[in-house]
Amino acid sequence: MAEEEAKGLDYIPEVILKKRKNRDELAYIRRRQLEGRNSGKKKQKKVSDIKRPEDFVHEFRAKELDLIRMKQRVKRPKSSPPPVKSNLVFIIRIQGKNDMHPKTKKVLNSLQLRSTFTGVFAKASDNLFQKLLKVQPYVTYGYPNEKSVKDLIFKKGYTIIEGNPVPLTDNNIIEQALGEQEIFCIEDLVNEIARVGDHFREVIRFLGPLKLNKPEAGVLHGKKQVFSDGGDTGNREDKINDLINKMN
């Protein structure tokens, strides 16, 4: 029998072979460049994360100084306190980073002020003002009028449902949560806050901390002195409404 002739290989034009070669080489170069970038980023990140011993010392001393000043503010002899102009207080956290002592941070967290430029409503009381005195360099507060309350709730108001923030755009949400307290819509909610009604506590628990806008340059100067002495912190009384308008 005659031997079957072996089948020859398919002919591939030289132009196509060159294109494949160039494509493979380009893919290889891009892959190496990408790996180099990623490794460079990792190295840069690791170097920037390294703290020198003096950085730890400086941070520790700043936190200890913060604690000492907190104790001094609380123990400082006080003159007769100014009369409270309103039962409603609005508190805004405007400062506070790495120089805070853990005890200061704990007080801010108890006020639900876990990040800068967040604000909360609270009922005026001796216990509240004692807390505010402890964290005075990091907050400013005052007595909001009804217009400020309405603007804040309508623009920034939200609640937490199943771990997610939900804007108050549907009155059914309010009715389901606060209907037993005869609060059925956002107007009822605003009214309850503004007059510090019998169900004020339930409403505040329903609301999440209000996330305000970062103020424009010149509104806050970064000074930890009290507002009455030309700083940013402490009691602004009714002038808190001006700051609310600029941050809402």
Order of alpha helices (4+ residues) and beta strands (2+ residues): alpha-alpha-beta-alpha-beta-alpha-beta-alpha-beta-beta-alpha-alpha-alpha-beta-beta-alpha
